[in-house]
Amino acid sequence: MKTSQMKPSRLVMALLAAGAIGGAGATAVIGGVSMAAGAPAVSAPFQAASQSTPPNFAQITRDYGPAVVNISVSGTRKVSADDGDPFAQFFGQFPGGRGQMPSREVPMRGEGSGFIVNSDGIILTNAHVVQDAKEVTVKLTDRREFKAKVLGSDPQTDVAVIKIDARNLPTVKVGDVGQLQVGEWVLAIGSPYGLENTATAGIVSAKGRSLPDDTSVPFIQTDVAVNPGNSGGPLFNDRGEVVGINSQIYSRTGGFQGLSFSIPIDVAYKIKDQILEHGKVQHARLGVTVQEVNQDLADSFKLDSPSGALVSSVEKGSAAAKAGLQPGDVVRQIDGKTIVSSGDLASTITLASPGEKIKLDIWRNGAHKELVATLGGIPADKAQASAGDQEVQRGQLGLALRPLSPQEQQAAGAEGLLIERSAGPAAKAGIEPGDVLLSLNGVPVHNIGQVKEALSKAGKTVALLVQRGEDKIFVPVQIG
C-alpha cells in the first residue's frame, strides 16, 4: 500500500456531537412509527433519510468475496555493498554518496490483493504490488494457490494485470464510476497485513481527487479502512459492483487514518485492455508544464474564479506547440470537461490515446479561445532498450534508457543515456537507476539505436562505461 505523510499544519479535524431533537427524554422510533409528545415535527426528507439503511454488505461479501485473491510476491532488493563487505574499500566513494558499486541483493517479500475479472484467470492489482517481483503467488478463498505471470503493468496509473492457469473462476461485476456519488456506501475487500478477505466499509468522500505524488489518476477518496496489504483489492459500490482498485492512503503513522484512495475502475479497465491487446500501455502527451491558479493569479489574469491549469512552458515541437498553446494560457476545459486544477489536465491527457484530437477552451488576454490539439505519444527515443521488468530475456541488458535533457547534460558534464530502470544482468552488475550510460564496448552511445547496434555486435560480456555523480567506471555485464 502506498502511503503518503500528511502535513499537519493544514489539516483540521473536528468531532461533531449529534444533538437530541426536542426536550429531555424525547425519543423517536426509526421509520416514524411513534414520537414522544412535544417533539417537533420531522420533515419528509429527513424521515426518508432516517429510514434508509446500509446496503447488505454480508450478501455482497458472500457473492463476490470468492473473486478477491491474496497476492504474495518474492524477489530481491539491492543494499549497499559496504555492509560487512571486505572489498568495499576498493570501491571507495564511488559513486559519490549514493551507495557503493557493485551493490548486493537481499531477499524481498511482500503481500497485496487483487480480484478476478475473467473466469480464465485474468486478475487486476496494483503495479506497485508486483514491482520487482521475481515470483508471484495467488491464493484463492478455497485455499488453492497458483503461480501467476505478470502480463504487464503501468506505473503511471499503478495498474497491473496478472494471470493464473485456472478455469471457471468466480469473477466480480464491474460498475459505472460515472454514477457513483459522494456520500454513497462502499465496501473494500482485501488482505490487510496478510489477513485474507477482510471486509471494511465506509462512504465515498470525494471523486476526481488529484494527489501531489501522482496526478495522472482521478482518484476516488473514501473513508474505508485500508491498510498495507489492501493494495490491489476491489472497492465495491452498494450494489456489489466494483468501482475502483484500492491503491493509496494518507497517513502520519503508516496505518489507516481516514483517507484512502482508489483508482477508478474505468481507468483500470482501459489500462487492462491495452495490456491484453498490445502487451504495453501508451499514454498521450500534450507537451506542456502547468501550475495551479490561485486567487492572486486569477486576479492578475482577470479570471472569474481561481480554476484551470496555467501553462508555464510549452515544449518545442510538441502537440501543444503545434496547436498554438502559449505560456500564460489557462486551460479551462478539454472537450467540454471543466478543468478545475492542474491535476485535472494531467489525468485527462494521460488517459487519452496518442493521435487523439482534443478541443481546448483556454483563457488568453482576458478572453476565451478555442484550440484543437492532436495528442502525441511518448517519444521513440524514450522507449526501453530492452525489458527491464519481471523477466529479462537472453542477450538483453535489462536497462530502460532515455537521452539526457540539456539541463541533465550540463549537470553531468557529458553526453549519454540516462538509466531509468535496471534489472537482470545490469542490476546484478551493480548498475542503478540514475546512472548515465556513456559508452558500450568503447562506442559512445547517444540514442537507443546505437545501444541496439552495439549489442548486436557484442559477445557474452559487454563493457559499459557508466557515470554516477562525478565518477566514471567501466562495468562488465554478462549477457550471454
C-alpha atoms as one frame of an Amber mdcrd trajectory, in Angstrom:
protein
   0.000   0.000   0.000   1.404   3.361  -0.982   1.462   5.716   1.986   1.862
   9.494   1.935   2.634  11.562   5.004   0.017  14.203   5.693   1.321  17.620
   6.707  -0.486  18.528   9.945  -0.232  22.302   9.558  -3.185  22.469   7.162
  -5.191  19.516   8.371  -8.005  20.404  10.742 -10.236  17.637  12.063 -13.333
  18.078  14.236 -15.613  15.646  16.002 -19.236  16.724  15.768 -21.600  15.598
  18.522 -25.163  14.776  17.462 -27.762  16.800  19.408 -31.121  15.403  20.505
 -34.247  16.792  18.885 -36.883  18.076  21.287 -36.933  18.114  25.068 -35.210
  15.841  27.558 -36.175  12.219  27.187 -37.751  12.800  23.757 -37.403   9.719
  21.577 -38.250   8.744  18.029 -38.746   5.321  16.523 -36.874   4.869  13.234
 -39.421   4.708  10.478 -41.615   7.342  12.091 -43.914   4.903  13.885 -44.074
   6.925  17.085 -42.620  10.103  18.544 -42.636  11.489  22.054 -45.130  14.212
  22.812 -43.847  17.717  22.385 -41.162  16.773  19.887 -41.083  18.949  16.786
 -42.329  17.522  13.519 -39.730  15.941  11.275 -39.738  16.900   7.618 -40.440
  14.303   4.948 -36.892  14.389   3.514 -35.448  13.754   6.980 -37.908  10.900
   7.541 -36.813   9.303   4.280 -33.178   9.606   5.244 -33.867   8.146   8.688
 -35.484   5.082   7.154 -32.510   4.338   4.881 -30.215   1.504   5.938 -26.726
   0.481   4.847 -26.551  -1.980   1.951 -26.313  -5.698   2.605 -22.528  -5.927
   2.831 -22.807  -9.523   4.039 -24.524 -10.518   0.808 -22.004  -8.626  -1.322
 -19.151 -10.340   0.513 -20.743 -13.771   0.038 -21.399 -13.166  -3.660 -18.111
 -11.558  -4.692 -15.625 -12.287  -1.899 -14.521 -15.510  -3.659 -13.309 -13.390
  -6.616 -10.907 -11.465  -4.360  -7.441 -13.005  -4.096  -4.388 -12.708  -1.876
  -1.128 -11.983  -3.722   2.300 -12.865  -2.315   5.457 -11.709  -4.079   9.120
 -12.503  -3.636  12.248 -11.117  -5.212  15.399  -9.272  -4.260  16.347  -5.743
  -3.415  19.722  -4.067  -3.504  21.585  -2.864  -0.437  24.898  -1.080  -0.065
  27.860  -3.344  -0.737  29.882  -1.909   2.173  27.624  -3.636   4.705  30.219
  -6.097   6.001  31.944  -6.343   2.609  35.765  -6.534   2.995  36.185  -5.334
  -0.597  34.224  -2.119  -0.070  37.491  -0.160   0.241  38.293  -0.891  -3.396
  35.156   0.981  -4.461  35.865   3.919  -2.130  33.432   6.763  -2.564  32.194
   5.556  -5.930  29.628   6.730  -6.790  29.765   9.845  -4.662  27.364   9.401
  -1.793  24.771   7.236  -3.496  25.948   3.846  -2.278  28.826   1.666  -3.378
  29.185  -0.297  -6.569  28.504  -3.068  -7.058  25.643  -3.422  -4.592  24.423
  -6.745  -3.274  20.953  -8.213  -3.330  18.931  -9.426  -0.358  15.610 -11.333
  -0.363  12.411  -9.279  -0.524   8.845 -10.381   0.180   5.527  -8.592   0.070
   1.766  -9.069   0.031  -1.178  -7.438  -1.641  -4.629  -8.115  -3.019  -6.297
  -8.469  -6.386  -9.573  -9.509  -7.984 -10.545 -11.813 -10.840 -12.108 -10.083
 -13.845 -12.141 -13.059 -16.226 -13.031 -16.660 -15.378  -9.929 -17.837 -17.250
  -7.609 -16.328 -14.667  -7.141 -12.625 -15.530  -6.570 -10.643 -12.326  -6.255
  -6.906 -11.699  -3.994  -5.487  -8.994  -1.653  -2.551  -8.352   1.593  -2.126
 -10.262   3.440  -1.445  -7.014   2.294  -4.808  -5.614   4.191  -6.777  -8.292
   7.029  -4.320  -8.882  10.445  -6.059  -8.931   8.780  -9.401  -8.135  10.504
 -12.490  -9.489   7.767 -14.814  -8.253   4.068 -14.036  -7.789   1.735 -16.425
  -5.945  -2.053 -16.081  -5.944  -4.182 -17.696  -3.238  -7.942 -18.127  -3.702
 -10.540 -18.246  -0.948 -10.826 -22.022  -1.421  -7.142 -22.216  -0.330  -5.822
 -23.162  -3.788  -2.570 -21.486  -4.799  -1.240 -20.673  -8.267   1.934 -19.183
  -9.672   0.994 -16.046 -11.606   2.524 -14.390 -14.643   2.687 -10.619 -14.853
   1.224  -9.769 -18.264   2.023  -6.082 -17.885   1.989  -3.149 -15.509   1.709
   0.601 -15.804   3.466   2.529 -13.020   1.907   5.791 -14.188  -1.595   4.651
 -13.222  -0.441   1.939 -10.758  -2.400  -0.790 -12.562  -1.089  -4.297 -13.298
  -2.582  -7.356 -14.983  -1.556 -10.853 -13.896  -2.777 -14.287 -14.969  -3.052
 -17.702 -13.362  -3.572 -21.027 -15.132  -7.101 -21.824 -13.969 -10.595 -22.033
 -15.421 -14.183 -21.394 -14.334 -13.152 -18.954 -11.630 -15.546 -16.614  -9.819
 -15.453 -13.032 -11.114 -16.546  -9.585  -9.981 -19.166  -7.399 -11.597 -17.976
  -4.004 -12.865 -19.925  -0.830 -12.119 -20.242   2.639 -13.637 -17.963   5.132
 -11.905 -19.891   7.970 -13.512 -22.954   7.036 -11.446 -21.003   6.917  -8.184
 -21.971   9.755  -5.837 -20.144  11.379  -2.946 -21.708  10.074   0.265 -22.571
   6.620  -1.126 -21.710   3.482   0.803 -18.714   1.495  -0.443 -17.057  -1.754
   0.626 -13.425  -2.859   0.370 -12.249  -6.482   0.486  -8.564  -7.321   0.716
  -5.718  -8.713   2.804  -4.527  -6.004   5.223  -1.354  -7.173   6.953  -1.933
 -10.587   5.368  -5.371 -11.077   6.954  -7.094 -12.558   3.901 -10.551 -11.489
   2.730 -11.060  -8.756   5.269 -14.131  -6.593   4.582 -14.288  -2.911   5.596
 -16.898  -0.306   4.726 -17.388   3.452   4.556 -18.553   6.165   2.199 -17.242
   7.997  -0.832 -15.579  11.174   0.436 -14.698  12.757  -2.918 -14.231  11.978
  -6.598 -11.628  13.088  -9.124  -9.049  13.703  -6.414  -5.567  14.608  -7.678
  -2.691  13.685  -5.386   0.621  15.569  -5.215   2.684  12.457  -5.915   0.538
  11.018  -8.692  -1.513  13.458 -10.751  -2.320  11.132 -13.642  -5.216   9.374
 -11.873  -8.527  10.987 -10.793  -8.735   9.059  -7.511 -11.871   8.108  -5.603
 -11.378   9.213  -1.998 -13.144   7.219   0.721 -13.050   6.752   4.483 -12.971
   2.965   4.135 -10.329   1.383   6.384  -7.487   0.424   4.035  -4.080  -0.725
   5.248  -0.873  -2.272   3.846  -1.932  -5.483   2.098  -5.204  -3.989   0.804
  -3.362  -2.672  -2.251  -4.888  -4.007  -5.449  -8.146  -5.100  -3.837 -11.583
  -4.065  -5.130 -13.808  -1.221  -3.966 -17.492  -2.171  -4.314 -20.497   0.138
  -4.519 -23.714  -0.599  -2.613 -24.927  -2.858  -5.444 -21.896  -5.128  -5.299
 -20.234  -3.672  -8.400 -16.513  -2.880  -8.476 -15.910   0.843  -8.933 -12.230
   1.084  -8.016  -8.909  -0.513  -7.058  -7.670   0.373  -3.577  -4.242   1.920
  -4.023  -3.055   4.543  -1.525  -3.590   6.031   1.912  -2.584   9.307   3.549
  -1.147   8.689   6.981   1.244  10.055   9.597   1.646   6.624  11.185   1.774
   4.239   8.211  -1.671   2.896   9.101  -5.203   3.963   8.182  -6.258   7.429
   9.348  -9.478   8.008   7.433  -8.069   8.900   3.995  -7.856   6.167   1.370
  -7.722   6.440  -2.414  -8.862   4.113  -5.178  -8.166   4.038  -8.907 -11.469
   4.349 -10.832 -12.342   1.047 -12.482 -12.853   2.672 -15.900  -9.238   3.864
 -15.780  -8.050   0.397 -14.719 -10.014  -1.320 -17.484  -8.577   0.957 -20.131
  -5.087   0.003 -18.973  -6.068  -3.687 -18.793  -7.401  -3.695 -22.338  -4.196
  -2.131 -23.696  -2.027  -4.653 -21.861  -4.076  -7.628 -23.063  -4.221  -6.364
 -26.653  -0.756  -4.858 -27.125   1.302  -6.073 -24.182   2.089  -2.483 -23.232
   0.421   0.815 -22.374   0.578   4.013 -24.405  -0.181   7.351 -22.786  -0.899
  10.531 -24.672   1.278  13.596 -24.291   0.457  17.288 -24.732   3.910  18.731
 -24.060   3.244  21.468 -21.501   4.228  22.321 -17.953   1.308  23.586 -15.897
   0.717  25.026 -12.451  -2.215  25.790 -10.182  -4.200  29.008 -10.476  -4.500
  30.671  -7.071  -6.574  33.750  -6.282  -3.739  36.184  -6.986  -3.082  34.643
 -10.403  -6.802  34.607 -11.142  -6.970  38.325 -10.346  -3.913  39.004 -12.499
  -5.391  37.150 -15.483  -8.883  38.596 -14.858 -10.436  35.172 -14.342 -13.822
  34.859 -12.668 -12.508  32.090 -10.360  -9.149  30.555  -9.390  -9.561  27.440
 -11.528  -7.937  25.900 -14.577  -4.395  24.877 -15.449  -1.919  27.688 -16.079
   0.573  26.876 -18.843   4.058  27.878 -17.696   6.030  26.386 -20.592   5.416
  24.695 -23.948   7.782  22.074 -25.328   9.102  22.878 -28.775   7.590  20.680
 -31.486   5.025  19.163 -29.106   1.294  18.709 -29.672   0.709  21.827 -27.575
   3.105  23.912 -29.669   1.516  22.733 -32.912  -1.929  23.607 -31.563  -0.791
  27.137 -30.691  -0.722  26.945 -26.895   1.432  29.622 -25.271   2.872  30.244
 -21.816   0.308  32.258 -19.871  -2.693  30.439 -21.353  -5.106  28.992 -18.814
  -6.786  25.767 -19.896 -10.385  25.877 -18.623 -11.955  22.943 -20.491 -10.962
  19.894 -22.539 -13.701  18.514 -24.791 -16.270  20.263 -22.640 -14.915  18.845
 -19.374 -14.129  21.544 -16.837 -10.501  21.698 -15.704 -10.577  22.798 -12.074
  -6.929  22.158 -11.218  -3.686  21.321 -12.980  -4.155  17.708 -11.894  -7.371
  17.516 -13.930  -5.427  18.375 -17.072  -2.721  15.824 -16.330  -5.174  12.982
 -15.706  -7.270  13.821 -18.761  -4.269  13.847 -21.102  -2.595  10.787 -19.586
  -5.718   8.692 -20.019  -6.235   9.776 -23.632  -4.666   7.959 -26.591  -1.821
   9.162 -28.824  -3.237  10.615 -32.045  -6.499  11.611 -30.384  -7.791  15.121
 -31.152  -8.964  17.249 -28.257 -10.664  20.648 -28.125  -9.110  23.071 -25.649
 -11.035  26.003 -24.193  -8.362  28.421 -22.986  -8.258  31.876 -21.423  -5.820
  34.239 -23.124  -5.521  38.010 -22.742  -8.834  38.273 -20.924 -10.896  36.295
 -23.434 -11.882  32.742 -24.296 -10.223  30.999 -27.217 -10.616  27.502 -28.666
  -7.741  25.379 -29.940  -7.584  21.840 -31.314  -4.596  19.639 -30.466  -3.632
  16.236 -31.826  -2.038  14.454 -28.911   1.364  12.884 -29.228   2.758   9.811
 -27.502   5.889   9.002 -25.552   8.797   9.880 -27.883  10.517   6.924 -29.508
  13.851   7.932 -28.006  12.374   7.336 -24.544  11.434   3.734 -25.267  13.129
   0.927 -23.420  16.254  -0.538 -24.967  15.254  -3.911 -23.524  12.884  -5.351
 -20.970  13.692  -4.049 -17.537  10.810  -5.533 -15.581   9.961  -9.016 -14.381
  11.833 -11.070 -16.987  14.937 -10.159 -18.956  15.460 -12.363 -21.962  18.762
 -13.870 -23.004  21.067 -11.342 -24.650  19.419  -8.305 -23.052  20.946  -5.787
 -20.684  17.844  -5.187 -18.594  18.013  -1.398 -18.896  15.392   1.249 -19.600
  17.156   4.237 -21.169  16.424   7.719 -22.426  18.577  10.597 -23.718  19.676
  13.260 -21.276  17.872  16.574 -21.356  20.017  19.679 -21.994  19.878  20.504
 -18.281  20.920  16.951 -17.354  23.763  17.043 -19.863  25.004  20.262 -18.334
  24.778  18.842 -14.815  26.560  15.632 -15.799  29.117  17.360 -17.988  28.734
  14.571 -20.526  26.505  13.192 -23.252  24.881   9.811 -22.910  21.732   7.985
 -21.873  20.019   8.201 -18.506  19.298   4.805 -16.940  15.703   4.944 -15.685
  15.387   1.279 -14.638  17.826  -1.560 -14.125  17.074  -5.286 -13.948  18.569
  -8.652 -14.818  22.265  -8.701 -15.824  22.721  -4.925 -15.474  21.258  -4.854
 -11.960  23.403  -7.814 -10.910  26.485  -5.946 -12.131  25.574  -3.039  -9.835
  24.114  -0.550 -12.319  21.393   1.595 -10.766  18.646   3.967 -11.932  20.068
   7.471 -12.222  23.403   6.318 -13.637  24.428   7.693 -17.039  25.483   5.253
 -19.755  28.318   6.847 -21.756  29.539   4.027 -23.984  29.161   0.331 -24.721
  32.336  -1.626 -25.561  34.101   1.691 -26.093  31.489   3.028 -28.545  29.799
   6.264 -27.357  26.010   5.975 -27.229  23.589   8.882 -27.513  20.390   7.101
 -28.563  18.630   3.748 -28.276  19.553   2.740 -31.816  23.270   2.960 -31.059
  22.811   0.743 -27.998  20.954  -1.895 -30.004  23.583  -1.819 -32.741  26.426
  -2.203 -30.242  24.610  -5.091 -28.525  24.143  -6.882 -31.846  27.933  -6.960
 -32.264  28.713  -7.887 -28.663  29.678 -11.273 -27.276  28.732 -12.799 -23.965
  30.070  -9.832 -21.995  29.819  -6.112 -22.682  31.718  -3.300 -21.008  29.546
  -0.350 -20.046  31.119   2.989 -19.225  28.886   4.403 -16.501  28.940   7.793
 -14.795  27.463   8.296 -11.361  27.929  11.705  -9.808  31.418  12.813 -10.832
  32.832   9.280 -11.059  33.169   7.112 -14.168  33.890   3.407 -14.287  33.727
   0.534 -16.751  31.343  -2.177 -15.602  31.407  -5.645 -17.235  27.921  -7.079
 -17.788  27.401 -10.717 -18.744  24.533 -11.069 -21.208  25.346 -14.476 -22.711
